[in-house]
Amino acid sequence: MAVLGPGGVGGLLAALLTRAGSSVVVLAGDSTSRVISERGLRVESRLFGNFEVNVETATRLQSEVDVCLITVKATQLERALERVPADVAGQALVIPFLNGIDHVDLLRTRFRTTVVPATIRVEVARVGPGLIRQTSPFASVEIATSDMVRERIEPLAAQLRTTGLEVTLREDEVAMLWDKLALLGPLALLTTHQRGNVGVVRTIRRDDAIALIGEVAAVARAEGASADPEAALRLLDLAPETMESSMQRDQAAGQPLELDAIGGAVLRHAAAQGVPVPVTTRLVDELQARERARTER
Ligand SMILES: NC(=O)c1ccc[n+]([C@@H]2O[C@H](COP(=O)([O-])OP(=O)(O)OC[C@H]3O[C@@H](n4cnc5c(N)ncnc54)[C@H](OP(=O)(O)O)[C@@H]3O)[C@@H](O)[C@H]2O)c1
């Protein structure tokens, strides 16, 4: 198995799979690749304990694998894919864990292999090259399945379960992706816009939170998902007060934001479905202006 992008999500998955006995090659840039090949991956995890594993690294996929997990950020995807030549990937299952929706079509135009989207609910960060810190009291994965891929996905799900991850297979790919975006989208946009954690935004930005959740749910429903805005709001209210979003952390670190993949995707799909999303539009516009100011500095 290959893992493209050994950051928070990719580093955690690569380390857990390696510890459980799977053969994994991590695909990364020169310097990260060098550090991981010298020191291995180190995980500090609330759920999985602290551990280190040695793992094979490469800067480019050299030979066909059964599965390639894609765990870079949306802003890094196109460049990172140069490390996975389609002819070398062959018949590999390509499984993206990115947040958002539109990366799936991008991958499907690139690979003649089977692209099977997945989502992950976890809080995990790349603290340094090969150093991964997992902080959430949960870590669960959903993977799309269908008659076409079932025979290959079920063994993969079993392999992931042996690591201690909760794994669910879903027949409804589009609904699966929207289910993740239904809460994550509003949460990411609001925490980033407010520069505040969940506790802050669900109190002082509550009207915007309710509006955003309602708008994203309306788009999701227009695309065939059965989004429930009240359930999303309950989850927001149950989330730990100190929880932050990775978009908010990227903003604080001066890194590019997955704004197009998350907010932009909601706007594109809303426009295609004729669903009005005024609050989402306002927040995305204001965050885009902030991004422009950052990159022009
Ligand atoms: N973190 C979370 O808690 C979480 C939870 C759910 C979903 N997600 C989603 O999962 C995706 C990945 O997020 P993340 O937080 O894991 O990101 P991340 O920690 O920033 O990791 C991205 C990794 O990709 C690598 N990378 C970047 N450009 C590359 C290139 N050209 N070639 C090879 N590797 C490259 C980076 O390498 P370097 O190490 O060299 O920088 C880094 O290891 C995002 O879509 C995010 O929204 C994240």
The ligand as an ORCA input file, in Angstrom:
! r2SCAN-3c Opt
* xyz 0 1
  N      -5.823     16.758     10.275
  C      -7.045     16.383     10.579
  O      -7.403     16.274     11.774
  C      -8.017     16.021      9.485
  C      -9.205     15.364      9.825
  C     -10.068     14.993      8.820
  C      -9.776     15.294      7.501
  N      -8.636     15.959      7.200
  C      -8.371     16.244      5.782
  O      -7.320     15.392      5.362
  C      -6.536     16.029      4.359
  C      -5.078     16.040      4.810
  O      -4.998     16.910      5.949
  P      -3.812     16.847      7.010
  O      -4.255     17.650      8.170
  O      -3.371     15.454      7.208
  O      -2.686     17.668      6.220
  P      -1.137     17.840      6.628
  O      -0.920     17.453      8.037
  O      -0.757     19.211      6.212
  O      -0.410     16.771      5.735
  C      -0.239     16.919      4.357
  C       0.944     16.079      3.975
  O       1.061     16.151      2.575
  C       2.434     16.328      2.263
  N       2.602     16.982      0.976
  C       2.313     18.245      0.619
  N       2.645     18.478     -0.667
  C       3.186     17.319     -1.112
  C       3.743     16.914     -2.344
  N       3.814     17.746     -3.412
  N       4.209     15.656     -2.457
  C       4.132     14.787     -1.420
  N       3.628     15.111     -0.209
  C       3.150     16.364     -0.072
  C       2.981     17.179      3.384
  O       4.380     16.990      3.398
  P       5.384     17.660      4.448
  O       5.284     16.784      5.669
  O       6.674     17.570      3.743
  O       4.882     19.043      4.680
  C       2.260     16.553      4.582
  O       2.996     15.460      5.056
  C      -7.141     17.423      4.186
  O      -8.044     17.446      3.110
  C      -7.873     17.658      5.496
  O      -8.956     18.576      5.369
  C      -7.733     16.322      8.154
*
